[in-house]
């Protein structure tokens, strides 16, 4: 019933389309860009409802207050304390290796504001865990959710992140002026 509701709302009412050429593995990091609006979260949750796939996601810890905190955790949210330097990438990579299924969705910009200096945690989690990165683009202009590339980290971080950024160059966020590669 939830899946049908999400299909009706996202695909019929809101007019979004889904273009997936990559299969969803049991373990992966989903790199989602551009992230320019809180609407991205809603679109992402509706997409998860349409597909029936459970994703975890990183979100700033300030959002995890009562009662939203319990709800975000239920949806798969993992709070991030941005003011502390922790070994989150190591912990998540270890968790990925230990779990039967691990799908972590990360917005590499780390903010909805314009930020050409993407965070590389998503890359290091995938590299350390030995799992692929699926590149998911949200295009508000075309109302399209698209994943046509799976990326396996080579270890050349700068070259790999540059290639990943190039994948997203034609996607238009809800606020295109806030997206930079």
Protein Blocks (a to p, Z undefined) as FASTA:
>chain_A
ZZmmmmmmmmmmnopacddfbdcdfbdcddddddfbfklmmmmmmmmmmnopacdddddf
klmccfklmmmmmnopacddfkbccfklmmmmmmmmmpmbdcddddfkopabdcfbccfk
lmmmmmmnopacddddddfklopacdfbdcddehiamlmmmmmmmmmmmpccfblmlpcZ
Z
